[in-house]
Amino acid sequence: MAIETNGSADPTALRFAEPRPADEVIEQTFRVPEDLRGQVMVVPFQGLVDWARKNSMWPVTFGLACCAIEYMAIQNSRFDLSRFGMEINRASPRQADIMIVSGTVTVKMAHAIRRIYDQMADPKYVISMGVCATAGGPYQGSYSTVPGVDNFLPVDVYVAGCPPRPDALLYAIIQLQKKITKREIDEGHARWRAWQRRYREAKQRA
């Protein structure tokens, strides 16, 4: 920050100059040619990375019940999921960065879902689609049903419904993109990992 004299008789008396606006600093650092003004956007590198992430999410689907049929419908031309860069569905978790859990999660299936999630590359996101994946649905309280996928996965967005309509899932994807832009995903995952650590420690003490 520049330092200027305040005009007083004491030459050692200094004051800080007013900081320049960010656009002036960028303009002096990165000179945009006149013919490209209005066509070039200067952004921080992290903002560019977040923009690429939210517009190129490749899902690995985990359809377990009727919600998976609604997810299939969102791939059709009526809803056109490719507008959001998600037209590529990957069978390999190592090539995907978003998991859409749709349907009832049993105790045996939870281990497979967690294993697939761990094989996905960071950063990775999870959408819980439907009331069965969110809270167990009509099978809540059953000995074989997990009461919510967030018991073993950090869920970023929940979609209500039994089953939810394709446009509801589309809205959830838009909300996930907004969370990626606002950098809310990393904070949520950190809180979830801290909760999991405290849970394991309490379980060991018991």
PyMOL commands that set and color helices and strands:
alter all, ss='L'
color gray80, all
select helices_A, chain A and resi 22-29+34-36+45-54+67-74+81-84+93-95+107-119+131-135+137-139+149-151+166-181+184-205
alter helices_A, ss='H'
color red, helices_A
select strands_A, chain A and resi 3-5+14-16+59-63+98-102+125-129+157-159
alter strands_A, ss='S'
color yellow, strands_A
deselect
rebuild
show_as cartoon
